[in-house]
Amino acid sequence: MWEDQVMPTFIAQGCWTKDAVQGMTSNPEDRFGPVAELFESLGGRLLHWFMTTGEHDWLIIAEAPSHDVMMAAAAASLAGGGTSDIKTCAAFTAPEAKAIFENAGRVATAFKSPGLR
């Protein structure tokens, strides 16, 4: 399904709950497969899954048809399974970033901020 489509890329980070850590310590498993299946069931694709140190315990990079619907559904599903503090953001390639700045430059001259003349 997703092979034919160019989908936006998103990054999500989160933390594991105490129960999740206890469960994974008792029964270690590779989480890429289950998380990939979650994204595929929502029409997306998991590109990378990382365990991280610092403020968050894990980071995923995924493609999704829409941030608003699909990533919200994925976050809600992940939160129900031993994760918390999930944050998501859109990620843009260098050509996409260039197009964003080109468009911003084009419309910036016509836009007037509130209170400015």
C-alpha positions as CSV (number, residue, x, y, z in Angstrom):
1,M,0.0,0.0,0.0
2,W,2.6,2.6,1.1
3,E,5.2,1.6,-1.6
4,D,3.3,3.7,-4.2
5,Q,2.9,6.8,-2.0
6,V,5.3,9.5,-0.7
7,M,4.3,10.0,2.9
8,P,5.4,12.6,5.4
9,T,8.0,11.5,7.9
10,F,7.5,11.8,11.7
11,I,9.6,11.4,14.8
12,A,8.1,10.3,18.1
13,Q,9.8,9.9,21.5
14,G,8.5,8.6,24.7
15,C,9.2,6.9,28.0
16,W,8.4,3.4,29.3
17,T,6.3,3.0,32.4
18,K,7.7,1.1,35.4
19,D,5.5,-1.9,34.5
20,A,6.9,-1.9,31.0
21,V,10.5,-1.9,32.2
22,Q,9.8,-4.7,34.6
23,G,8.1,-6.8,31.9
24,M,10.9,-6.2,29.4
25,T,13.5,-7.1,32.1
26,S,11.7,-10.3,32.8
27,N,11.0,-11.2,29.2
28,P,13.3,-9.2,26.8
29,E,12.0,-8.8,23.3
30,D,12.8,-6.9,20.1
31,R,10.1,-4.2,19.9
32,F,10.7,-3.3,16.3
33,G,8.2,-5.9,15.0
34,P,5.3,-5.1,17.2
35,V,5.7,-1.3,16.6
36,A,6.1,-1.8,12.9
37,E,2.8,-3.9,12.8
38,L,1.1,-1.0,14.7
39,F,2.1,1.5,12.0
40,E,1.3,-0.8,9.2
41,S,-2.2,-1.4,10.6
42,L,-2.7,2.4,10.4
43,G,-1.4,2.7,6.9
44,G,2.1,3.9,7.8
45,R,5.5,2.4,7.9
46,L,8.1,2.3,10.8
47,L,11.5,3.2,9.5
48,H,13.6,3.1,12.6
49,W,13.2,2.2,16.3
50,F,15.8,3.2,18.8
51,M,16.2,2.8,22.6
52,T,17.7,6.1,23.8
53,T,19.2,7.6,26.9
54,G,18.4,10.9,28.5
55,E,14.9,12.4,28.8
56,H,13.2,9.8,26.6
57,D,13.6,6.0,26.6
58,W,12.8,5.4,22.9
59,L,12.6,7.2,19.6
60,I,10.9,6.1,16.4
61,I,11.0,7.4,12.9
62,A,8.0,6.6,10.8
63,E,6.2,7.5,7.6
64,A,2.5,8.2,7.9
65,P,-0.3,9.3,5.6
66,S,-1.3,12.1,8.0
67,H,0.1,13.4,11.2
68,D,-3.2,14.5,12.6
69,V,-5.0,11.2,12.4
70,M,-2.5,8.4,12.0
71,M,0.2,9.7,14.5
72,A,-2.5,10.5,17.1
73,A,-3.9,7.0,16.7
74,A,-0.4,5.5,17.0
75,A,0.4,7.6,20.1
76,A,-2.8,6.6,21.7
77,S,-2.1,2.9,21.0
78,L,1.5,3.2,22.3
79,A,0.3,5.0,25.5
80,G,-2.0,2.2,26.3
81,G,0.9,-0.3,26.2
82,G,3.3,0.8,28.8
83,T,4.6,4.1,27.4
84,S,4.1,7.7,28.6
85,D,5.2,11.2,27.8
86,I,4.9,10.7,24.0
87,K,5.9,13.6,21.8
88,T,5.7,13.6,18.0
89,C,6.9,16.1,15.4
90,A,7.0,16.2,11.6
91,A,10.4,15.8,10.0
92,F,11.3,17.5,6.7
93,T,14.0,16.6,4.1
94,A,16.4,19.2,2.9
95,P,14.5,19.8,-0.3
96,E,11.2,20.1,1.7
97,A,12.8,22.6,4.1
98,K,14.0,24.6,1.1
99,A,10.4,24.7,-0.3
100,I,9.1,25.7,3.1
101,F,11.5,28.7,3.3
102,E,10.8,29.6,-0.3
103,N,7.1,29.7,0.4
104,A,7.6,31.6,3.6
105,G,9.7,34.2,1.8
106,R,7.1,34.6,-0.9
107,V,4.2,35.2,1.5
108,A,6.1,37.1,4.2
109,T,6.0,40.4,2.2
110,A,2.2,40.3,1.9
111,F,1.5,39.3,5.5
112,K,1.1,42.0,8.1
113,S,1.4,41.0,11.8
114,P,-1.4,42.2,14.2
115,G,-0.8,45.7,15.4
116,L,1.8,46.6,12.7
117,R,1.2,48.9,9.9
